[in-house]
Amino acid sequence: MLTEAKIPKRLLKKRSLLAKVPVSNALLYGWMDKSSPYYDPTFPKPIRLAGGRSVFWIEEEIDQWLEISISQRDDDDHGPDKQDHTFQKTASKVQGTPKNHPQNQGVSHHV
């Protein structure tokens, strides 16, 4: 007698996965490749059905991964005690460009 197991509601082929998580093939496989600088150990691993060559992702696992990513983003959002350093980075890039660069037209470079 087989024990009753929870069967995933939906399996996603790569095309369906990429419709849900619109990234490049390279980034998708980078998330799964331990030697990649983009490796994400939390990204759901695909499954291969017996005898088949196709791989599938379990939609529920992808949805959970997205929810976790969103909650981490929300936890990392700028609060009143965090500073936004975007302007400082942009300003330093402009200051570090040559004087004749179009970004610096009209900017005085006094030493």
C-alpha atoms as an extended CHARMM CRD file, in Angstrom:
* protein
*
       111  EXT
         1         1  MET       CA              0.0000000000        0.0000000000        0.0000000000  PROA      1               0.0000000000
         2         2  LEU       CA              1.3460000000        3.4290000000       -0.9440000000  PROA      2               0.0000000000
         3         3  THR       CA              1.4020000000        6.1460000000        1.6280000000  PROA      3               0.0000000000
         4         4  GLU       CA             -0.4330000000        9.2770000000        0.6670000000  PROA      4               0.0000000000
         5         5  ALA       CA              2.0220000000       11.9810000000       -0.3060000000  PROA      5               0.0000000000
         6         6  LYS       CA              1.3760000000       15.5560000000       -1.2170000000  PROA      6               0.0000000000
         7         7  ILE       CA              1.6470000000       15.8400000000       -4.9890000000  PROA      7               0.0000000000
         8         8  PRO       CA              2.7480000000       19.2250000000       -6.3120000000  PROA      8               0.0000000000
         9         9  LYS       CA             -0.0630000000       21.1030000000       -7.9590000000  PROA      9               0.0000000000
        10        10  ARG       CA              1.9740000000       22.1730000000      -10.9360000000  PROA      10              0.0000000000
        11        11  LEU       CA              5.3290000000       21.4730000000      -12.5280000000  PROA      11              0.0000000000
        12        12  LEU       CA              6.9600000000       24.2640000000      -14.4960000000  PROA      12              0.0000000000
        13        13  LYS       CA              9.0910000000       23.7550000000      -17.5770000000  PROA      13              0.0000000000
        14        14  LYS       CA             11.8390000000       26.3040000000      -18.1140000000  PROA      14              0.0000000000
        15        15  ARG       CA              9.6840000000       28.5120000000      -20.3520000000  PROA      15              0.0000000000
        16        16  SER       CA              6.9550000000       28.7340000000      -17.6680000000  PROA      16              0.0000000000
        17        17  LEU       CA              9.5510000000       29.3460000000      -14.9690000000  PROA      17              0.0000000000
        18        18  LEU       CA             11.0730000000       32.1860000000      -16.9780000000  PROA      18              0.0000000000
        19        19  ALA       CA              7.6190000000       33.6990000000      -17.4640000000  PROA      19              0.0000000000
        20        20  LYS       CA              7.2600000000       33.7730000000      -13.6730000000  PROA      20              0.0000000000
        21        21  VAL       CA             10.8770000000       34.8090000000      -12.9470000000  PROA      21              0.0000000000
        22        22  PRO       CA             11.9360000000       36.7960000000      -16.0450000000  PROA      22              0.0000000000
        23        23  VAL       CA             15.7160000000       36.4500000000      -16.0390000000  PROA      23              0.0000000000
        24        24  SER       CA             18.1920000000       35.2850000000      -18.6560000000  PROA      24              0.0000000000
        25        25  ASN       CA             19.0660000000       31.6200000000      -19.1320000000  PROA      25              0.0000000000
        26        26  ALA       CA             22.6040000000       32.4280000000      -17.9950000000  PROA      26              0.0000000000
        27        27  LEU       CA             21.4270000000       33.9140000000      -14.6940000000  PROA      27              0.0000000000
        28        28  LEU       CA             18.9670000000       31.0690000000      -14.1010000000  PROA      28              0.0000000000
        29        29  TYR       CA             21.7050000000       28.4700000000      -14.5050000000  PROA      29              0.0000000000
        30        30  GLY       CA             24.1210000000       30.6720000000      -12.5520000000  PROA      30              0.0000000000
        31        31  TRP       CA             21.7760000000       30.4970000000       -9.5530000000  PROA      31              0.0000000000
        32        32  MET       CA             22.0480000000       26.6900000000       -9.6940000000  PROA      32              0.0000000000
        33        33  ASP       CA             25.7950000000       26.3760000000      -10.4390000000  PROA      33              0.0000000000
        34        34  LYS       CA             27.9210000000       26.1780000000       -7.2890000000  PROA      34              0.0000000000
        35        35  SER       CA             30.9510000000       27.5410000000       -9.1470000000  PROA      35              0.0000000000
        36        36  SER       CA             29.0760000000       30.6120000000      -10.4070000000  PROA      36              0.0000000000
        37        37  PRO       CA             29.3970000000       33.9950000000       -8.6910000000  PROA      37              0.0000000000
        38        38  TYR       CA             25.5870000000       34.1630000000       -8.9780000000  PROA      38              0.0000000000
        39        39  TYR       CA             25.0060000000       30.8490000000       -7.1770000000  PROA      39              0.0000000000
        40        40  ASP       CA             21.9790000000       30.9740000000       -4.8910000000  PROA      40              0.0000000000
        41        41  PRO       CA             21.7360000000       27.9250000000       -2.6140000000  PROA      41              0.0000000000
        42        42  THR       CA             18.1420000000       28.8850000000       -1.7780000000  PROA      42              0.0000000000
        43        43  PHE       CA             16.9410000000       28.6680000000       -5.3810000000  PROA      43              0.0000000000
        44        44  PRO       CA             14.7560000000       25.5540000000       -5.8440000000  PROA      44              0.0000000000
        45        45  LYS       CA             16.4360000000       22.6490000000       -7.5540000000  PROA      45              0.0000000000
        46        46  PRO       CA             14.7620000000       21.1990000000      -10.6370000000  PROA      46              0.0000000000
        47        47  ILE       CA             13.4800000000       17.6320000000      -10.8110000000  PROA      47              0.0000000000
        48        48  ARG       CA             13.6840000000       15.1220000000      -13.6240000000  PROA      48              0.0000000000
        49        49  LEU       CA             10.8990000000       12.6250000000      -14.0100000000  PROA      49              0.0000000000
        50        50  ALA       CA             11.9210000000        8.9760000000      -14.3640000000  PROA      50              0.0000000000
        51        51  GLY       CA             13.1640000000        8.1690000000      -17.8410000000  PROA      51              0.0000000000
        52        52  GLY       CA             12.7230000000       11.7160000000      -19.0850000000  PROA      52              0.0000000000
        53        53  ARG       CA             15.2190000000       14.2730000000      -20.2840000000  PROA      53              0.0000000000
        54        54  SER       CA             13.1740000000       17.3420000000      -19.4000000000  PROA      54              0.0000000000
        55        55  VAL       CA             13.5980000000       19.1230000000      -16.1050000000  PROA      55              0.0000000000
        56        56  PHE       CA             10.8210000000       20.7740000000      -14.1320000000  PROA      56              0.0000000000
        57        57  TRP       CA             10.5590000000       23.1060000000      -11.1760000000  PROA      57              0.0000000000
        58        58  ILE       CA              7.8250000000       22.7400000000       -8.5860000000  PROA      58              0.0000000000
        59        59  GLU       CA              5.7220000000       25.8830000000       -8.8170000000  PROA      59              0.0000000000
        60        60  GLU       CA              5.0230000000       25.9570000000       -5.0790000000  PROA      60              0.0000000000
        61        61  GLU       CA              8.7880000000       25.9850000000       -4.3320000000  PROA      61              0.0000000000
        62        62  ILE       CA              9.3430000000       28.8250000000       -6.8170000000  PROA      62              0.0000000000
        63        63  ASP       CA              6.4910000000       30.7990000000       -5.2320000000  PROA      63              0.0000000000
        64        64  GLN       CA              7.9800000000       30.2600000000       -1.7630000000  PROA      64              0.0000000000
        65        65  TRP       CA             11.4240000000       31.3560000000       -3.0070000000  PROA      65              0.0000000000
        66        66  LEU       CA              9.8920000000       34.5240000000       -4.4650000000  PROA      66              0.0000000000
        67        67  GLU       CA              8.0520000000       35.2600000000       -1.1870000000  PROA      67              0.0000000000
        68        68  ILE       CA             11.2840000000       34.8370000000        0.7910000000  PROA      68              0.0000000000
        69        69  SER       CA             13.1360000000       37.1000000000       -1.6590000000  PROA      69              0.0000000000
        70        70  ILE       CA             10.4450000000       39.7540000000       -1.2930000000  PROA      70              0.0000000000
        71        71  SER       CA             10.4520000000       39.5440000000        2.5090000000  PROA      71              0.0000000000
        72        72  GLN       CA             14.2630000000       39.8370000000        2.5690000000  PROA      72              0.0000000000
        73        73  ARG       CA             14.0200000000       42.8780000000        0.3300000000  PROA      73              0.0000000000
        74        74  ASP       CA             11.4290000000       44.3890000000        2.6450000000  PROA      74              0.0000000000
        75        75  ASP       CA             13.6210000000       43.6830000000        5.6780000000  PROA      75              0.0000000000
        76        76  ASP       CA             16.5690000000       45.3630000000        3.9310000000  PROA      76              0.0000000000
        77        77  ASP       CA             14.6020000000       48.4500000000        2.8580000000  PROA      77              0.0000000000
        78        78  HSD       CA             15.9390000000       51.7780000000        3.9860000000  PROA      78              0.0000000000
        79        79  GLY       CA             14.5550000000       52.6910000000        7.3540000000  PROA      79              0.0000000000
        80        80  PRO       CA             15.0400000000       55.9570000000        9.2160000000  PROA      80              0.0000000000
        81        81  ASP       CA             18.3520000000       54.6890000000       10.6120000000  PROA      81              0.0000000000
        82        82  LYS       CA             19.7640000000       53.6250000000        7.2040000000  PROA      82              0.0000000000
        83        83  GLN       CA             21.2890000000       55.9910000000        4.6770000000  PROA      83              0.0000000000
        84        84  ASP       CA             20.9490000000       55.8930000000        0.9310000000  PROA      84              0.0000000000
        85        85  HSD       CA             24.4600000000       56.0160000000       -0.5050000000  PROA      85              0.0000000000
        86        86  THR       CA             23.3280000000       56.1980000000       -4.1370000000  PROA      86              0.0000000000
        87        87  PHE       CA             23.9400000000       59.9390000000       -4.4120000000  PROA      87              0.0000000000
        88        88  GLN       CA             27.3950000000       59.6660000000       -2.8560000000  PROA      88              0.0000000000
        89        89  LYS       CA             28.3990000000       56.9450000000       -5.3340000000  PROA      89              0.0000000000
        90        90  THR       CA             27.0770000000       58.9700000000       -8.2710000000  PROA      90              0.0000000000
        91        91  ALA       CA             28.8100000000       62.1380000000       -7.0940000000  PROA      91              0.0000000000
        92        92  SER       CA             32.1530000000       60.3790000000       -6.6910000000  PROA      92              0.0000000000
        93        93  LYS       CA             31.8690000000       58.9540000000      -10.2210000000  PROA      93              0.0000000000
        94        94  VAL       CA             31.2910000000       62.4250000000      -11.6580000000  PROA      94              0.0000000000
        95        95  GLN       CA             34.1970000000       63.8680000000       -9.6500000000  PROA      95              0.0000000000
        96        96  GLY       CA             36.4730000000       61.0450000000      -10.8460000000  PROA      96              0.0000000000
        97        97  THR       CA             35.8270000000       61.6430000000      -14.5540000000  PROA      97              0.0000000000
        98        98  PRO       CA             38.1630000000       63.6950000000      -16.7260000000  PROA      98              0.0000000000
        99        99  LYS       CA             37.5410000000       67.4480000000      -16.8330000000  PROA      99              0.0000000000
       100       100  ASN       CA             36.5630000000       67.3640000000      -20.5050000000  PROA      100             0.0000000000
       101       101  HSD       CA             34.0070000000       64.5380000000      -19.9780000000  PROA      101             0.0000000000
       102       102  PRO       CA             30.4290000000       65.5980000000      -20.9420000000  PROA      102             0.0000000000
       103       103  GLN       CA             29.1950000000       64.8640000000      -17.4050000000  PROA      103             0.0000000000
       104       104  ASN       CA             31.5150000000       67.5490000000      -16.0850000000  PROA      104             0.0000000000
       105       105  GLN       CA             30.6400000000       70.3300000000      -18.4980000000  PROA      105             0.0000000000
       106       106  GLY       CA             29.9680000000       73.3920000000      -16.3940000000  PROA      106             0.0000000000
       107       107  VAL       CA             31.4140000000       71.7900000000      -13.2270000000  PROA      107             0.0000000000
       108       108  SER       CA             34.3310000000       73.6840000000      -11.7630000000  PROA      108             0.0000000000
       109       109  HSD       CA             37.3350000000       71.6300000000      -10.6690000000  PROA      109             0.0000000000
       110       110  HSD       CA             39.1540000000       73.8630000000       -8.2240000000  PROA      110             0.0000000000
       111       111  VAL       CA             42.0160000000       72.2440000000       -6.3500000000  PROA      111             0.0000000000
